[in-house]
Amino acid sequence: MDFPQWVVDRVVARQGCLHPYDRFDAARTAFVVVDLQNYYTQPGYLGECAPARATFPAVNRLADALRAAGGHVVWVQTSADGADDFWSHHHAHMLTPERSARRLRELASSHPGFQIAPGLHPAPGDARVTKRCYSALTPGSSPLDAVLRERGVTHVLVGGTVTNVCCESTARDAMMMDYATVMVHDALSAVTPQEHEHSLHNWMLFFGDVLGTQEIIARLQAAPVAAAA
């Protein structure tokens, strides 16, 4: 991804280089895939972000590479179960009654909209996390922090949809909880290219790094293989 020169200049002035991470220790790195569910990616759903479907090959490629190197993949899914209660302001004031009812229905854990979208390849050993709010790391939203810390993760790669809402919200909280956090630009999507780009520019200016899947794969350092007894 090419950044405007004014973004490059400000990032370099702040941290001394454009990209701070020369390598990723796979054993301490997690690819957190946010909301690539039917509700957010498939035609006919209220939350459809059509560009998300084009990111599936990149998501699979990075997930496969990180697993092969001994890293971690976490699939985060939003559930609207009970959201009219625990997120009552959002549902009462930020959504029309019709949109609120449809979100509650199509994003219920029992609805097909909750499921990971076809074309993605979760592995049996991947972690699954259900969140309630935009950020998976805001207090009470999900057990993501505990899942990451249990695995010794220090570096978080964020993909999914949409870039400027749930993905950025989760990434910001990860950064402020002292995880080294990278937004993976070709594994992310927003409703418009402008929203995607503006989000990543702002992220780069203040919060963390932005890299593509191939750049990350090239930086992966595989976990050592335990010697046979």
Number of C-alpha atoms within 10 A of each C-alpha: 11 7 13 9 9 9 16 18 15 16 19 14 11 12 10 11 13 17 16 12 14 10 13 21 19 25 22 18 26 27 24 27 23 28 28 30 26 22 26 26 26 20 12 10 16 16 21 19 20 16 18 24 22 14 19 20 15 20 22 17 15 22 27 18 19 26 19 13 19 20 25 25 25 22 21 22 22 28 23 21 16 12 19 16 11 13 13 12 12 14 19 13 10 11 13 12 12 8 14 18 13 15 23 18 16 20 26 20 17 12 14 14 24 23 19 20 19 13 10 17 15 16 12 7 10 14 16 17 19 20 21 19 21 18 23 28 21 19 11 10 16 20 16 24 16 11 15 22 11 9 14 14 20 18 23 23 25 26 30 31 30 28 28 20 16 19 26 25 18 21 29 21 18 26 16 11 12 11 20 20 25 26 29 27 22 21 27 30 26 21 17 12 11 10 16 19 19 13 18 24 17 13 19 21 17 12 20 20 22 23 17 17 22 15 13 20 19 12 15 21 17 17 15 10 8 6 5 4 3
